[in-house]
Amino acid sequence: MNQEPANNLMYLTAAYSAIWLILAYFLTVLVLKNRRLARELEQLEQRVSNMEKNKAP
């Protein structure tokens, strides 16, 4: 019966570790997607700017 709190603490630590790992993975994915979208937006802005320059008489 003395080992129950130690086992519970082990499971609690494992659960918190798993949650933090999942959160870190999720945040990493969000950061990478944000960077990719920022690059894509910049490329689109450049394309629009080039199109506007070519239209000017």
PQR file of N, CA, C, O and H, with PARSE charges and radii, in Angstrom:
ATOM      1  N   MET A   1       0.812  -1.186   0.000 -0.4000 1.5000
ATOM      2  CA  MET A   1       0.000   0.000   0.000 -0.0000 2.0000
ATOM      3  C   MET A   1       0.865   1.263   0.000  0.5500 1.7000
ATOM      4  O   MET A   1       0.405   2.311  -0.454 -0.5500 1.4000
ATOM      5  N   ASN A   2       2.075   1.196   0.484 -0.4000 1.5000
ATOM      6  CA  ASN A   2       2.965   2.348   0.471 -0.0000 2.0000
ATOM      7  C   ASN A   2       3.448   2.695  -0.927  0.5500 1.7000
ATOM      8  O   ASN A   2       3.889   3.819  -1.166 -0.5500 1.4000
ATOM      9  H   ASN A   2       2.449   0.345   0.853  0.4000 1.0000
ATOM     10  N   GLN A   3       3.373   1.747  -1.852 -0.4000 1.5000
ATOM     11  CA  GLN A   3       3.863   1.995  -3.203 -0.0000 2.0000
ATOM     12  C   GLN A   3       2.821   2.698  -4.082  0.5500 1.7000
ATOM     13  O   GLN A   3       3.171   3.209  -5.146 -0.5500 1.4000
ATOM     14  H   GLN A   3       3.015   0.834  -1.658  0.4000 1.0000
ATOM     15  N   GLU A   4       1.581   2.735  -3.672 -0.4000 1.5000
ATOM     16  CA  GLU A   4       0.541   3.356  -4.492 -0.0000 2.0000
ATOM     17  C   GLU A   4       0.825   4.826  -4.788  0.5500 1.7000
ATOM     18  O   GLU A   4       0.740   5.215  -5.953 -0.5500 1.4000
ATOM     19  H   GLU A   4       1.297   2.320  -2.807  0.4000 1.0000
ATOM     20  N   PRO A   5       1.155   5.658  -3.816 -0.5600 1.5000
ATOM     21  CA  PRO A   5       1.448   7.063  -4.142  0.2800 2.0000
ATOM     22  C   PRO A   5       2.629   7.202  -5.104  0.5500 1.7000
ATOM     23  O   PRO A   5       2.622   8.075  -5.972 -0.5500 1.4000
ATOM     24  N   ALA A   6       3.623   6.362  -4.956 -0.4000 1.5000
ATOM     25  CA  ALA A   6       4.771   6.426  -5.863 -0.0000 2.0000
ATOM     26  C   ALA A   6       4.345   6.063  -7.276  0.5500 1.7000
ATOM     27  O   ALA A   6       4.791   6.696  -8.232 -0.5500 1.4000
ATOM     28  H   ALA A   6       3.629   5.653  -4.250  0.4000 1.0000
ATOM     29  N   ASN A   7       3.489   5.055  -7.428 -0.4000 1.5000
ATOM     30  CA  ASN A   7       2.991   4.679  -8.750 -0.0000 2.0000
ATOM     31  C   ASN A   7       2.136   5.790  -9.330  0.5500 1.7000
ATOM     32  O   ASN A   7       2.234   6.104 -10.516 -0.5500 1.4000
ATOM     33  H   ASN A   7       3.126   4.541  -6.651  0.4000 1.0000
ATOM     34  N   ASN A   8       1.302   6.383  -8.495 -0.4000 1.5000
ATOM     35  CA  ASN A   8       0.470   7.480  -8.967 -0.0000 2.0000
ATOM     36  C   ASN A   8       1.317   8.655  -9.435  0.5500 1.7000
ATOM     37  O   ASN A   8       1.018   9.284 -10.450 -0.5500 1.4000
ATOM     38  H   ASN A   8       1.223   6.128  -7.531  0.4000 1.0000
ATOM     39  N   LEU A   9       2.371   8.943  -8.690 -0.4000 1.5000
ATOM     40  CA  LEU A   9       3.262  10.026  -9.074 -0.0000 2.0000
ATOM     41  C   LEU A   9       3.951   9.711 -10.400  0.5500 1.7000
ATOM     42  O   LEU A   9       4.143  10.604 -11.225 -0.5500 1.4000
ATOM     43  H   LEU A   9       2.613   8.432  -7.865  0.4000 1.0000
ATOM     44  N   MET A  10       4.319   8.466 -10.607 -0.4000 1.5000
ATOM     45  CA  MET A  10       4.949   8.057 -11.857 -0.0000 2.0000
ATOM     46  C   MET A  10       3.985   8.265 -13.029  0.5500 1.7000
ATOM     47  O   MET A  10       4.382   8.779 -14.075 -0.5500 1.4000
ATOM     48  H   MET A  10       4.164   7.741  -9.936  0.4000 1.0000
ATOM     49  N   TYR A  11       2.725   7.867 -12.855 -0.4000 1.5000
ATOM     50  CA  TYR A  11       1.734   8.052 -13.917 -0.0000 2.0000
ATOM     51  C   TYR A  11       1.452   9.535 -14.155  0.5500 1.7000
ATOM     52  O   TYR A  11       1.290   9.967 -15.297 -0.5500 1.4000
ATOM     53  H   TYR A  11       2.403   7.449 -12.005  0.4000 1.0000
ATOM     54  N   LEU A  12       1.396  10.299 -13.089 -0.4000 1.5000
ATOM     55  CA  LEU A  12       1.168  11.734 -13.217 -0.0000 2.0000
ATOM     56  C   LEU A  12       2.312  12.392 -13.983  0.5500 1.7000
ATOM     57  O   LEU A  12       2.077  13.221 -14.863 -0.5500 1.4000
ATOM     58  H   LEU A  12       1.528   9.949 -12.162  0.4000 1.0000
ATOM     59  N   THR A  13       3.532  12.029 -13.655 -0.4000 1.5000
ATOM     60  CA  THR A  13       4.699  12.564 -14.346 -0.0000 2.0000
ATOM     61  C   THR A  13       4.680  12.160 -15.814  0.5500 1.7000
ATOM     62  O   THR A  13       4.981  12.979 -16.682 -0.5500 1.4000
ATOM     63  H   THR A  13       3.722  11.356 -12.940  0.4000 1.0000
ATOM     64  N   ALA A  14       4.336  10.928 -16.097 -0.4000 1.5000
ATOM     65  CA  ALA A  14       4.263  10.461 -17.481 -0.0000 2.0000
ATOM     66  C   ALA A  14       3.176  11.212 -18.252  0.5500 1.7000
ATOM     67  O   ALA A  14       3.375  11.575 -19.411 -0.5500 1.4000
ATOM     68  H   ALA A  14       4.092  10.263 -15.391  0.4000 1.0000
ATOM     69  N   ALA A  15       2.049  11.440 -17.623 -0.4000 1.5000
ATOM     70  CA  ALA A  15       0.955  12.158 -18.279 -0.0000 2.0000
ATOM     71  C   ALA A  15       1.353  13.605 -18.570  0.5500 1.7000
ATOM     72  O   ALA A  15       1.119  14.098 -19.673 -0.5500 1.4000
ATOM     73  H   ALA A  15       1.887  11.145 -16.681  0.4000 1.0000
ATOM     74  N   TYR A  16       1.944  14.282 -17.604 -0.4000 1.5000
ATOM     75  CA  TYR A  16       2.384  15.655 -17.825 -0.0000 2.0000
ATOM     76  C   TYR A  16       3.453  15.716 -18.916  0.5500 1.7000
ATOM     77  O   TYR A  16       3.443  16.624 -19.748 -0.5500 1.4000
ATOM     78  H   TYR A  16       2.134  13.882 -16.707  0.4000 1.0000
ATOM     79  N   SER A  17       4.360  14.767 -18.914 -0.4000 1.5000
ATOM     80  CA  SER A  17       5.397  14.726 -19.953 -0.0000 2.0000
ATOM     81  C   SER A  17       4.773  14.543 -21.327  0.5500 1.7000
ATOM     82  O   SER A  17       5.160  15.214 -22.284 -0.5500 1.4000
ATOM     83  H   SER A  17       4.368  14.030 -18.239  0.4000 1.0000
ATOM     84  N   ALA A  18       3.811  13.639 -21.427 -0.4000 1.5000
ATOM     85  CA  ALA A  18       3.145  13.399 -22.705 -0.0000 2.0000
ATOM     86  C   ALA A  18       2.406  14.649 -23.174  0.5500 1.7000
ATOM     87  O   ALA A  18       2.458  14.997 -24.354 -0.5500 1.4000
ATOM     88  H   ALA A  18       3.496  13.094 -20.650  0.4000 1.0000
ATOM     89  N   ILE A  19       1.732  15.312 -22.270 -0.4000 1.5000
ATOM     90  CA  ILE A  19       1.004  16.531 -22.628 -0.0000 2.0000
ATOM     91  C   ILE A  19       1.968  17.609 -23.109  0.5500 1.7000
ATOM     92  O   ILE A  19       1.691  18.272 -24.109 -0.5500 1.4000
ATOM     93  H   ILE A  19       1.690  15.029 -21.312  0.4000 1.0000
ATOM     94  N   TRP A  20       3.079  17.800 -22.431 -0.4000 1.5000
ATOM     95  CA  TRP A  20       4.046  18.816 -22.840 -0.0000 2.0000
ATOM     96  C   TRP A  20       4.673  18.470 -24.179  0.5500 1.7000
ATOM     97  O   TRP A  20       4.913  19.361 -24.994 -0.5500 1.4000
ATOM     98  H   TRP A  20       3.304  17.262 -21.619  0.4000 1.0000
ATOM     99  N   LEU A  21       4.943  17.194 -24.422 -0.4000 1.5000
ATOM    100  CA  LEU A  21       5.494  16.793 -25.715 -0.0000 2.0000
ATOM    101  C   LEU A  21       4.500  17.048 -26.842  0.5500 1.7000
ATOM    102  O   LEU A  21       4.872  17.536 -27.909 -0.5500 1.4000
ATOM    103  H   LEU A  21       4.748  16.470 -23.760  0.4000 1.0000
ATOM    104  N   ILE A  22       3.249  16.718 -26.601 -0.4000 1.5000
ATOM    105  CA  ILE A  22       2.212  16.960 -27.610 -0.0000 2.0000
ATOM    106  C   ILE A  22       2.066  18.459 -27.865  0.5500 1.7000
ATOM    107  O   ILE A  22       1.949  18.886 -29.013 -0.5500 1.4000
ATOM    108  H   ILE A  22       2.947  16.322 -25.735  0.4000 1.0000
ATOM    109  N   LEU A  23       2.073  19.250 -26.803 -0.4000 1.5000
ATOM    110  CA  LEU A  23       1.972  20.697 -26.943 -0.0000 2.0000
ATOM    111  C   LEU A  23       3.167  21.266 -27.709  0.5500 1.7000
ATOM    112  O   LEU A  23       2.995  22.127 -28.572 -0.5500 1.4000
ATOM    113  H   LEU A  23       2.168  18.903 -25.871  0.4000 1.0000
ATOM    114  N   ALA A  24       4.354  20.799 -27.404 -0.4000 1.5000
ATOM    115  CA  ALA A  24       5.558  21.270 -28.102 -0.0000 2.0000
ATOM    116  C   ALA A  24       5.488  20.912 -29.591  0.5500 1.7000
ATOM    117  O   ALA A  24       5.842  21.724 -30.445 -0.5500 1.4000
ATOM    118  H   ALA A  24       4.494  20.100 -26.703  0.4000 1.0000
ATOM    119  N   TYR A  25       5.036  19.708 -29.893 -0.4000 1.5000
ATOM    120  CA  TYR A  25       4.883  19.288 -31.293 -0.0000 2.0000
ATOM    121  C   TYR A  25       3.865  20.173 -32.002  0.5500 1.7000
ATOM    122  O   TYR A  25       4.116  20.639 -33.114 -0.5500 1.4000
ATOM    123  H   TYR A  25       4.748  19.048 -29.199  0.4000 1.0000
ATOM    124  N   PHE A  26       2.727  20.406 -31.373 -0.4000 1.5000
ATOM    125  CA  PHE A  26       1.672  21.224 -31.953 -0.0000 2.0000
ATOM    126  C   PHE A  26       2.160  22.642 -32.220  0.5500 1.7000
ATOM    127  O   PHE A  26       1.894  23.198 -33.286 -0.5500 1.4000
ATOM    128  H   PHE A  26       2.523  20.027 -30.470  0.4000 1.0000
ATOM    129  N   LEU A  27       2.870  23.229 -31.264 -0.4000 1.5000
ATOM    130  CA  LEU A  27       3.384  24.582 -31.435 -0.0000 2.0000
ATOM    131  C   LEU A  27       4.439  24.641 -32.538  0.5500 1.7000
ATOM    132  O   LEU A  27       4.491  25.610 -33.295 -0.5500 1.4000
ATOM    133  H   LEU A  27       3.085  22.777 -30.399  0.4000 1.0000
ATOM    134  N   THR A  28       5.271  23.618 -32.632 -0.4000 1.5000
ATOM    135  CA  THR A  28       6.272  23.557 -33.693 -0.0000 2.0000
ATOM    136  C   THR A  28       5.600  23.505 -35.056  0.5500 1.7000
ATOM    137  O   THR A  28       6.017  24.199 -35.983 -0.5500 1.4000
ATOM    138  H   THR A  28       5.229  22.830 -32.017  0.4000 1.0000
ATOM    139  N   VAL A  29       4.571  22.694 -35.180 -0.4000 1.5000
ATOM    140  CA  VAL A  29       3.831  22.602 -36.446 -0.0000 2.0000
ATOM    141  C   VAL A  29       3.215  23.953 -36.789  0.5500 1.7000
ATOM    142  O   VAL A  29       3.268  24.378 -37.943 -0.5500 1.4000
ATOM    143  H   VAL A  29       4.232  22.130 -34.426  0.4000 1.0000
ATOM    144  N   LEU A  30       2.637  24.628 -35.811 -0.4000 1.5000
ATOM    145  CA  LEU A  30       2.044  25.942 -36.059 -0.0000 2.0000
ATOM    146  C   LEU A  30       3.090  26.959 -36.512  0.5500 1.7000
ATOM    147  O   LEU A  30       2.842  27.736 -37.434 -0.5500 1.4000
ATOM    148  H   LEU A  30       2.594  24.283 -34.874  0.4000 1.0000
ATOM    149  N   VAL A  31       4.236  26.957 -35.880 -0.4000 1.5000
ATOM    150  CA  VAL A  31       5.297  27.899 -36.253 -0.0000 2.0000
ATOM    151  C   VAL A  31       5.763  27.632 -37.683  0.5500 1.7000
ATOM    152  O   VAL A  31       5.944  28.570 -38.460 -0.5500 1.4000
ATOM    153  H   VAL A  31       4.438  26.326 -35.131  0.4000 1.0000
ATOM    154  N   LEU A  32       5.957  26.369 -38.034 -0.4000 1.5000
ATOM    155  CA  LEU A  32       6.403  26.037 -39.382 -0.0000 2.0000
ATOM    156  C   LEU A  32       5.357  26.417 -40.425  0.5500 1.7000
ATOM    157  O   LEU A  32       5.703  26.931 -41.489 -0.5500 1.4000
ATOM    158  H   LEU A  32       5.810  25.607 -37.403  0.4000 1.0000
ATOM    159  N   LYS A  33       4.094  26.171 -40.134 -0.4000 1.5000
ATOM    160  CA  LYS A  33       3.037  26.569 -41.061 -0.0000 2.0000
ATOM    161  C   LYS A  33       2.967  28.082 -41.200  0.5500 1.7000
ATOM    162  O   LYS A  33       2.758  28.599 -42.297 -0.5500 1.4000
ATOM    163  H   LYS A  33       3.813  25.753 -39.270  0.4000 1.0000
ATOM    164  N   ASN A  34       3.139  28.786 -40.100 -0.4000 1.5000
ATOM    165  CA  ASN A  34       3.108  30.241 -40.134 -0.0000 2.0000
ATOM    166  C   ASN A  34       4.242  30.785 -41.003  0.5500 1.7000
ATOM    167  O   ASN A  34       4.029  31.711 -41.785 -0.5500 1.4000
ATOM    168  H   ASN A  34       3.309  28.366 -39.208  0.4000 1.0000
ATOM    169  N   ARG A  35       5.429  30.226 -40.875 -0.4000 1.5000
ATOM    170  CA  ARG A  35       6.560  30.654 -41.700 -0.0000 2.0000
ATOM    171  C   ARG A  35       6.290  30.390 -43.172  0.5500 1.7000
ATOM    172  O   ARG A  35       6.561  31.235 -44.025 -0.5500 1.4000
ATOM    173  H   ARG A  35       5.602  29.473 -40.239  0.4000 1.0000
ATOM    174  N   ARG A  36       5.753  29.211 -43.465 -0.4000 1.5000
ATOM    175  CA  ARG A  36       5.454  28.863 -44.851 -0.0000 2.0000
ATOM    176  C   ARG A  36       4.414  29.815 -45.437  0.5500 1.7000
ATOM    177  O   ARG A  36       4.552  30.265 -46.574 -0.5500 1.4000
ATOM    178  H   ARG A  36       5.532  28.524 -42.772  0.4000 1.0000
ATOM    179  N   LEU A  37       3.386  30.119 -44.670 -0.4000 1.5000
ATOM    180  CA  LEU A  37       2.352  31.040 -45.136 -0.0000 2.0000
ATOM    181  C   LEU A  37       2.899  32.449 -45.314  0.5500 1.7000
ATOM    182  O   LEU A  37       2.499  33.150 -46.243 -0.5500 1.4000
ATOM    183  H   LEU A  37       3.274  29.754 -43.746  0.4000 1.0000
ATOM    184  N   ALA A  38       3.797  32.870 -44.450 -0.4000 1.5000
ATOM    185  CA  ALA A  38       4.400  34.196 -44.580 -0.0000 2.0000
ATOM    186  C   ALA A  38       5.221  34.278 -45.864  0.5500 1.7000
ATOM    187  O   ALA A  38       5.169  35.287 -46.568 -0.5500 1.4000
ATOM    188  H   ALA A  38       4.122  32.300 -43.696  0.4000 1.0000
ATOM    189  N   ARG A  39       5.977  33.228 -46.175 -0.4000 1.5000
ATOM    190  CA  ARG A  39       6.747  33.206 -47.429 -0.0000 2.0000
ATOM    191  C   ARG A  39       5.815  33.236 -48.631  0.5500 1.7000
ATOM    192  O   ARG A  39       6.059  33.957 -49.598 -0.5500 1.4000
ATOM    193  H   ARG A  39       6.020  32.408 -45.603  0.4000 1.0000
ATOM    194  N   GLU A  40       4.754  32.455 -48.566 -0.4000 1.5000
ATOM    195  CA  GLU A  40       3.801  32.414 -49.665 -0.0000 2.0000
ATOM    196  C   GLU A  40       3.126  33.774 -49.853  0.5500 1.7000
ATOM    197  O   GLU A  40       2.935  34.218 -50.986 -0.5500 1.4000
ATOM    198  H   GLU A  40       4.555  31.869 -47.780  0.4000 1.0000
ATOM    199  N   LEU A  41       2.771  34.424 -48.774 -0.4000 1.5000
ATOM    200  CA  LEU A  41       2.162  35.743 -48.851 -0.0000 2.0000
ATOM    201  C   LEU A  41       3.120  36.748 -49.475  0.5500 1.7000
ATOM    202  O   LEU A  41       2.712  37.564 -50.301 -0.5500 1.4000
ATOM    203  H   LEU A  41       2.926  34.063 -47.854  0.4000 1.0000
ATOM    204  N   GLU A  42       4.380  36.696 -49.090 -0.4000 1.5000
ATOM    205  CA  GLU A  42       5.375  37.593 -49.664 -0.0000 2.0000
ATOM    206  C   GLU A  42       5.524  37.355 -51.161  0.5500 1.7000
ATOM    207  O   GLU A  42       5.623  38.311 -51.931 -0.5500 1.4000
ATOM    208  H   GLU A  42       4.711  36.033 -48.419  0.4000 1.0000
ATOM    209  N   GLN A  43       5.539  36.109 -51.577 -0.4000 1.5000
ATOM    210  CA  GLN A  43       5.627  35.794 -53.008 -0.0000 2.0000
ATOM    211  C   GLN A  43       4.406  36.325 -53.759  0.5500 1.7000
ATOM    212  O   GLN A  43       4.538  36.881 -54.849 -0.5500 1.4000
ATOM    213  H   GLN A  43       5.458  35.333 -50.951  0.4000 1.0000
ATOM    214  N   LEU A  44       3.237  36.157 -53.184 -0.4000 1.5000
ATOM    215  CA  LEU A  44       2.029  36.658 -53.827 -0.0000 2.0000
ATOM    216  C   LEU A  44       2.037  38.181 -53.923  0.5500 1.7000
ATOM    217  O   LEU A  44       1.623  38.743 -54.937 -0.5500 1.4000
ATOM    218  H   LEU A  44       3.129  35.706 -52.299  0.4000 1.0000
ATOM    219  N   GLU A  45       2.503  38.843 -52.877 -0.4000 1.5000
ATOM    220  CA  GLU A  45       2.596  40.298 -52.906 -0.0000 2.0000
ATOM    221  C   GLU A  45       3.556  40.761 -53.992  0.5500 1.7000
ATOM    222  O   GLU A  45       3.294  41.756 -54.669 -0.5500 1.4000
ATOM    223  H   GLU A  45       2.839  38.386 -52.053  0.4000 1.0000
ATOM    224  N   GLN A  46       4.660  40.051 -54.164 -0.4000 1.5000
ATOM    225  CA  GLN A  46       5.617  40.396 -55.211 -0.0000 2.0000
ATOM    226  C   GLN A  46       5.004  40.182 -56.595  0.5500 1.7000
ATOM    227  O   GLN A  46       5.205  40.994 -57.499 -0.5500 1.4000
ATOM    228  H   GLN A  46       4.872  39.243 -53.614  0.4000 1.0000
ATOM    229  N   ARG A  47       4.267  39.101 -56.756 -0.4000 1.5000
ATOM    230  CA  ARG A  47       3.615  38.847 -58.044 -0.0000 2.0000
ATOM    231  C   ARG A  47       2.607  39.933 -58.370  0.5500 1.7000
ATOM    232  O   ARG A  47       2.551  40.406 -59.504 -0.5500 1.4000
ATOM    233  H   ARG A  47       4.104  38.441 -56.022  0.4000 1.0000
ATOM    234  N   VAL A  48       1.813  40.330 -57.390 -0.4000 1.5000
ATOM    235  CA  VAL A  48       0.825  41.390 -57.610 -0.0000 2.0000
ATOM    236  C   VAL A  48       1.540  42.694 -57.943  0.5500 1.7000
ATOM    237  O   VAL A  48       1.121  43.415 -58.849 -0.5500 1.4000
ATOM    238  H   VAL A  48       1.859  39.946 -56.468  0.4000 1.0000
ATOM    239  N   SER A  49       2.597  43.001 -57.231 -0.4000 1.5000
ATOM    240  CA  SER A  49       3.354  44.219 -57.479 -0.0000 2.0000
ATOM    241  C   SER A  49       3.932  44.206 -58.889  0.5500 1.7000
ATOM    242  O   SER A  49       3.876  45.223 -59.579 -0.5500 1.4000
ATOM    243  H   SER A  49       2.937  42.416 -56.495  0.4000 1.0000
ATOM    244  N   ASN A  50       4.477  43.096 -59.326 -0.4000 1.5000
ATOM    245  CA  ASN A  50       5.027  42.980 -60.677 -0.0000 2.0000
ATOM    246  C   ASN A  50       3.932  43.128 -61.721  0.5500 1.7000
ATOM    247  O   ASN A  50       4.153  43.761 -62.753 -0.5500 1.4000
ATOM    248  H   ASN A  50       4.523  42.269 -58.765  0.4000 1.0000
ATOM    249  N   MET A  51       2.763  42.563 -61.478 -0.4000 1.5000
ATOM    250  CA  MET A  51       1.653  42.677 -62.415 -0.0000 2.0000
ATOM    251  C   MET A  51       1.209  44.133 -62.531  0.5500 1.7000
ATOM    252  O   MET A  51       0.902  44.604 -63.626 -0.5500 1.4000
ATOM    253  H   MET A  51       2.584  42.049 -60.639  0.4000 1.0000
ATOM    254  N   GLU A  52       1.174  44.845 -61.407 -0.4000 1.5000
ATOM    255  CA  GLU A  52       0.770  46.245 -61.426 -0.0000 2.0000
ATOM    256  C   GLU A  52       1.792  47.097 -62.163  0.5500 1.7000
ATOM    257  O   GLU A  52       1.420  48.028 -62.877 -0.5500 1.4000
ATOM    258  H   GLU A  52       1.423  44.463 -60.517  0.4000 1.0000
ATOM    259  N   LYS A  53       3.069  46.791 -61.998 -0.4000 1.5000
ATOM    260  CA  LYS A  53       4.118  47.530 -62.691 -0.0000 2.0000
ATOM    261  C   LYS A  53       4.015  47.309 -64.198  0.5500 1.7000
ATOM    262  O   LYS A  53       4.230  48.242 -64.972 -0.5500 1.4000
ATOM    263  H   LYS A  53       3.371  46.035 -61.418  0.4000 1.0000
ATOM    264  N   ASN A  54       3.693  46.106 -64.617 -0.4000 1.5000
ATOM    265  CA  ASN A  54       3.591  45.794 -66.043 -0.0000 2.0000
ATOM    266  C   ASN A  54       2.364  46.425 -66.667  0.5500 1.7000
ATOM    267  O   ASN A  54       2.365  46.673 -67.873 -0.5500 1.4000
ATOM    268  H   ASN A  54       3.518  45.349 -63.988  0.4000 1.0000
ATOM    269  N   LYS A  55       1.332  46.693 -65.913 -0.4000 1.5000
ATOM    270  CA  LYS A  55       0.121  47.317 -66.430 -0.0000 2.0000
ATOM    271  C   LYS A  55       0.280  48.817 -66.653  0.5500 1.7000
ATOM    272  O   LYS A  55      -0.373  49.398 -67.520 -0.5500 1.4000
ATOM    273  H   LYS A  55       1.332  46.492 -64.934  0.4000 1.0000
ATOM    274  N   ALA A  56       1.141  49.429 -65.873 -0.4000 1.5000
ATOM    275  CA  ALA A  56       1.297  50.884 -65.957 -0.0000 2.0000
ATOM    276  C   ALA A  56       1.836  51.261 -67.334  0.5500 1.7000
ATOM    277  O   ALA A  56       2.787  50.650 -67.822 -0.5500 1.4000
ATOM    278  H   ALA A  56       1.671  48.958 -65.169  0.4000 1.0000
ATOM    279  N   PRO A  57       1.212  52.294 -67.972 -0.5600 1.5000
ATOM    280  CA  PRO A  57       1.660  52.703 -69.325  0.2800 2.0000
ATOM    281  C   PRO A  57       2.994  53.425 -69.305  0.5500 1.7000
ATOM    282  O   PRO A  57       3.495  53.826 -70.356 -0.5500 1.4000
TER
END
